[in-house]
Amino acid sequence: MSIFSRFFGRKSESADADADDAHDVGALAANPDIENPIALTVVFARPLQLDIAAFGQALRGFHASTADARSEISPDPGPFIALAGWKKHVVRMVGFDAPMQAEALENCVAPAHYPQALKAQVRAHRGHVILYYGGYEASVLEQYVALATVAGALARLGALAVLNEAARTSLPAAVFDAEVEGDRIELLRYLDLTALYCGFVKYEVEGVQGVWMRTYGADRFGHADLAVLAEGHHEGEIYFQMFSNVLRYLIDSGAELGAGHTMQADKNSFLRLRAPLATEYFLDGPGPVLVVEVIGADEINQRPH
């Protein structure tokens, strides 16, 4: 099949063969059974001019596990359409010689934690590439790791930042290609979840004392997002790390939390979960949300009356 057909995962008589080829030696082919893929967006300071050969070299050199990675670009004129893949992973790439939509960009940049000077560069970007997972890995976390790996290769080609629209957050592209001791893929796998794969947003609500803090994007992992009414912005780091740890536990263990459940978040923190109140309409969507309330150790495993 043509790259266009394989890019969109069109089913055909050779679909099973294409699936095997995607993580073997044949032509790359997107998984036709993925209906709502996770995605990351990589932005560039200049209009998009990606050298697919240089990208392929960067991807193969990123990690030992990507040494056999392949990449392919559509030969047809028009939008940048490409495939990248290794092992069971396939990533669909769509590039644009234009900035992202302004509101979506701001949702990802404003709450992120990196210098304002870099945020200004990101806001002024001129080109972007959207990465969609299209492979055969069932784990959403591993799918994100695969996208982050491609983002790391693009960082070597001058990317500014990596954005997650579903999570409303972003990170500098340099994070994905930083010199690290140890395994680079493990770094991406154990990145704080609230740093990119799930977002962490703080906002003030008129008439409400304190600062609301919540995650975005946990629904992509099959879990509810977490929210809390904190005393002030000074508690941001506490809940950033707490929510990251709780979501990591849920994803790794397969456990589920619901309204009325209690849990011990760390050595000194005990939590009760509840559904948002009608007056907390600002917590609505896009997926389910659970509000965290700090309780005493003597209240653990007790349901509210």
C-alpha positions as CSV (number, residue, x, y, z in Angstrom):
1,M,0.0,0.0,0.0
2,S,1.0,3.6,-0.4
3,I,2.3,5.6,2.5
4,F,-0.9,7.6,2.5
5,S,-2.9,4.4,3.0
6,R,-0.5,3.1,5.6
7,F,-0.5,6.4,7.4
8,F,-4.2,6.3,8.0
9,G,-4.2,2.6,8.8
10,R,-6.6,1.6,6.1
11,K,-7.7,-2.0,6.5
12,S,-7.2,-4.3,3.5
13,E,-6.3,-7.9,2.7
14,S,-2.7,-7.1,3.7
15,A,-3.6,-5.4,7.0
16,D,-2.3,-8.3,9.1
17,A,0.9,-8.4,7.1
18,D,1.3,-4.6,7.5
19,A,0.8,-4.9,11.3
20,D,3.6,-7.5,11.4
21,D,5.8,-5.3,9.1
22,A,5.3,-2.3,11.4
23,H,7.5,-3.9,14.0
24,D,9.5,-6.2,11.8
25,V,11.3,-5.4,8.5
26,G,8.6,-4.3,6.1
27,A,6.9,-1.0,5.4
28,L,5.6,1.0,8.3
29,A,1.9,0.9,8.8
30,A,-0.3,2.6,11.4
31,N,-2.6,0.5,13.5
32,P,-6.1,0.6,12.0
33,D,-7.8,-0.1,15.3
34,I,-6.7,3.1,17.1
35,E,-9.7,5.5,17.0
36,N,-8.6,8.2,19.4
37,P,-4.8,8.3,19.5
38,I,-2.8,10.2,22.1
39,A,-0.8,13.0,20.7
40,L,2.0,15.5,21.4
41,T,2.9,18.6,19.4
42,V,6.5,19.8,18.7
43,V,7.0,23.5,17.9
44,F,9.8,25.1,15.9
45,A,11.0,28.7,15.8
46,R,11.1,28.7,11.9
47,P,8.7,27.5,9.2
48,L,8.9,23.7,9.0
49,Q,11.7,22.4,6.9
50,L,12.4,18.9,8.3
51,D,15.1,16.8,6.8
52,I,13.6,13.3,7.1
53,A,17.1,11.7,6.7
54,A,18.5,13.8,9.5
55,F,15.5,13.0,11.6
56,G,15.9,9.2,11.0
57,Q,19.5,9.5,12.0
58,A,18.6,11.4,15.2
59,L,16.0,8.8,16.1
60,R,18.3,5.9,15.5
61,G,20.9,7.5,17.7
62,F,18.6,8.4,20.5
63,H,18.7,5.1,22.4
64,A,19.8,1.5,21.9
65,S,16.2,0.4,21.5
66,T,15.7,2.8,18.5
67,A,18.8,1.7,16.7
68,D,16.7,0.0,14.0
69,A,14.1,2.8,13.7
70,R,12.9,3.7,10.3
71,S,11.2,6.8,8.9
72,E,9.3,7.6,5.7
73,I,7.9,10.8,4.3
74,S,5.1,11.2,1.7
75,P,6.6,12.0,-1.7
76,D,3.5,13.9,-2.7
77,P,3.4,17.7,-2.6
78,G,1.4,19.3,0.2
79,P,1.4,18.9,3.9
80,F,4.3,17.2,5.6
81,I,3.1,13.6,6.3
82,A,5.6,11.0,7.6
83,L,5.8,7.8,9.6
84,A,8.4,6.7,12.1
85,G,8.7,3.4,13.8
86,W,10.7,0.8,15.7
87,K,9.8,-2.5,17.5
88,K,6.0,-2.4,18.0
89,H,5.8,1.4,17.8
90,V,4.6,3.5,14.9
91,V,4.2,7.3,15.1
92,R,2.3,9.3,12.6
93,M,3.7,12.8,12.0
94,V,1.8,15.7,10.4
95,G,3.7,19.0,9.9
96,F,2.6,22.6,9.3
97,D,4.4,25.7,8.1
98,A,2.3,27.7,10.5
99,P,1.8,28.3,14.2
100,M,-0.6,26.3,16.4
101,Q,-4.1,27.6,17.1
102,A,-3.5,30.4,19.6
103,E,-5.9,29.3,22.3
104,A,-4.6,25.7,22.3
105,L,-1.1,27.0,22.4
106,E,-1.8,29.3,25.4
107,N,-3.5,26.6,27.3
108,C,-0.3,24.6,27.1
109,V,2.2,27.4,27.7
110,A,0.7,29.6,30.4
111,P,0.6,26.9,33.2
112,A,3.9,25.4,32.3
113,H,7.0,25.8,34.6
114,Y,9.9,27.1,32.5
115,P,11.4,30.6,31.9
116,Q,9.2,33.4,30.5
117,A,11.9,34.1,27.9
118,L,11.5,30.6,26.4
119,K,7.7,30.9,26.7
120,A,7.9,34.0,24.5
121,Q,9.9,32.1,21.9
122,V,7.3,29.3,22.0
123,R,4.5,31.7,21.5
124,A,6.3,33.2,18.5
125,H,6.9,29.8,16.9
126,R,6.5,29.5,13.1
127,G,6.0,25.8,12.5
128,H,4.8,22.7,14.3
129,V,4.5,18.9,14.0
130,I,1.8,16.8,15.6
131,L,2.8,13.3,16.7
132,Y,0.0,10.7,16.9
133,Y,0.6,7.3,18.3
134,G,-0.3,4.7,15.7
135,G,1.5,1.6,16.9
136,Y,0.7,-1.7,18.5
137,E,1.6,-1.0,22.2
138,A,-1.4,-1.3,24.5
139,S,0.0,0.7,27.5
140,V,-0.9,4.4,27.2
141,L,2.2,5.3,29.2
142,E,4.5,3.4,26.8
143,Q,2.7,5.1,23.9
144,Y,3.6,8.5,25.5
145,V,7.1,7.3,25.9
146,A,7.3,6.5,22.2
147,L,6.0,9.9,21.3
148,A,8.4,11.6,23.7
149,T,11.2,9.6,22.0
150,V,10.3,11.0,18.6
151,A,10.1,14.5,20.3
152,G,13.7,13.9,21.6
153,A,14.9,13.2,18.0
154,L,13.1,16.4,16.8
155,A,14.8,18.3,19.6
156,R,18.1,17.6,17.9
157,L,16.7,19.3,14.8
158,G,15.9,22.6,16.5
159,A,12.6,22.1,18.2
160,L,11.6,24.7,20.9
161,A,9.1,22.8,23.0
162,V,6.8,19.8,23.3
163,L,3.1,20.4,24.1
164,N,0.3,18.1,25.2
165,E,-3.0,19.7,24.3
166,A,-5.0,17.0,26.2
167,A,-3.0,17.7,29.4
168,R,-2.8,21.5,28.9
169,T,1.0,21.6,29.5
170,S,4.3,21.7,27.8
171,L,8.1,21.2,28.4
172,P,11.2,22.7,26.7
173,A,12.3,20.4,23.9
174,A,15.8,20.4,25.5
175,V,14.4,18.2,28.3
176,F,14.0,15.3,25.9
177,D,17.5,15.5,24.5
178,A,19.4,16.4,27.7
179,E,22.7,14.7,28.5
180,V,21.7,12.2,31.3
181,E,23.4,9.5,33.2
182,G,21.7,6.2,32.8
183,D,18.9,5.1,30.4
184,R,17.3,7.9,28.4
185,I,14.1,6.0,27.8
186,E,13.8,5.2,31.5
187,L,14.0,9.0,32.1
188,L,11.0,9.5,29.8
189,R,9.2,6.6,31.3
190,Y,9.5,7.9,34.9
191,L,9.1,11.6,34.1
192,D,6.7,13.1,36.6
193,L,3.3,12.4,35.1
194,T,2.1,15.9,35.9
195,A,5.1,17.4,33.9
196,L,3.8,16.3,30.5
197,Y,1.6,13.2,30.2
198,C,-0.9,14.7,32.6
199,G,-1.0,18.5,33.1
200,F,-1.1,20.4,36.4
201,V,-3.0,23.7,36.3
202,K,-3.5,26.3,39.0
203,Y,-6.3,29.0,38.9
204,E,-8.1,31.3,41.1
205,V,-11.9,31.4,41.2
206,E,-13.8,34.6,41.9
207,G,-15.4,34.5,45.4
208,V,-13.4,31.5,46.5
209,Q,-10.6,31.8,49.0
210,G,-7.5,29.8,48.1
211,V,-6.2,28.4,44.8
212,W,-7.7,25.5,42.8
213,M,-5.2,23.1,41.5
214,R,-6.0,20.2,39.2
215,T,-4.7,17.7,36.6
216,Y,-5.7,17.3,33.0
217,G,-5.3,14.3,30.8
218,A,-5.7,11.5,33.3
219,D,-8.7,10.3,31.4
220,R,-6.4,9.2,28.6
221,F,-5.1,6.6,31.1
222,G,-8.6,5.6,32.1
223,H,-8.5,7.5,35.4
224,A,-10.2,10.6,36.8
225,D,-8.3,13.8,37.1
226,L,-7.5,15.1,40.6
227,A,-8.4,18.5,42.0
228,V,-7.8,20.3,45.3
229,L,-8.6,23.7,46.8
230,A,-5.2,24.7,48.2
231,E,-4.4,27.5,50.7
232,G,-2.3,29.3,48.1
233,H,0.2,29.1,45.3
234,H,2.9,28.1,47.8
235,E,1.4,24.6,47.9
236,G,1.7,24.1,44.2
237,E,4.9,21.9,44.4
238,I,3.3,19.8,47.1
239,Y,0.2,18.9,45.1
240,F,2.2,18.7,41.8
241,Q,4.2,15.9,43.3
242,M,1.4,14.3,45.2
243,F,-0.9,14.1,42.2
244,S,1.9,12.8,40.1
245,N,2.6,10.0,42.7
246,V,-1.1,9.1,43.0
247,L,-1.6,8.8,39.3
248,R,1.7,6.8,38.9
249,Y,0.4,4.4,41.5
250,L,-2.9,4.0,39.8
251,I,-1.3,3.4,36.4
252,D,1.3,1.0,37.6
253,S,-1.0,-1.0,39.9
254,G,-4.2,-1.0,37.9
255,A,-6.1,0.2,41.1
256,E,-9.1,2.4,40.8
257,L,-10.3,5.3,42.9
258,G,-13.8,6.7,43.3
259,A,-15.8,9.2,45.3
260,G,-15.7,8.3,49.0
261,H,-12.4,6.4,48.8
262,T,-9.6,7.3,51.1
263,M,-5.9,6.7,50.7
264,Q,-2.5,7.5,52.1
265,A,-0.6,9.7,49.6
266,D,2.7,9.7,51.5
267,K,4.1,9.3,55.0
268,N,2.2,12.2,56.4
269,S,-0.7,12.8,53.9
270,F,-4.1,11.2,54.0
271,L,-6.8,11.9,51.5
272,R,-10.5,11.5,50.9
273,L,-11.9,11.7,47.4
274,R,-15.3,13.2,46.5
275,A,-17.2,14.2,43.4
276,P,-17.2,18.0,42.6
277,L,-20.1,19.9,44.1
278,A,-22.7,21.7,41.9
279,T,-21.0,25.0,42.9
280,E,-17.7,23.7,41.5
281,Y,-18.9,23.7,37.9
282,F,-15.6,25.1,36.9
283,L,-14.1,21.6,37.4
284,D,-16.3,20.1,34.7
285,G,-14.6,18.1,31.9
286,P,-13.2,17.1,29.7
287,G,-13.2,13.8,31.7
288,P,-14.2,12.8,35.2
289,V,-12.7,14.7,38.1
290,L,-12.3,13.8,41.8
291,V,-11.7,16.4,44.5
292,V,-9.1,15.7,47.1
293,E,-9.7,16.6,50.7
294,V,-6.9,16.2,53.3
295,I,-8.0,14.2,56.3
296,G,-6.4,12.9,59.5
297,A,-4.9,9.4,59.8
298,D,-7.8,8.3,62.0
299,E,-10.2,9.0,59.2
300,I,-8.6,6.6,56.7
301,N,-10.9,4.0,55.2
302,Q,-13.9,5.8,56.7
303,R,-16.7,7.0,54.4
304,P,-18.1,10.5,55.0
305,H,-21.5,10.6,56.7
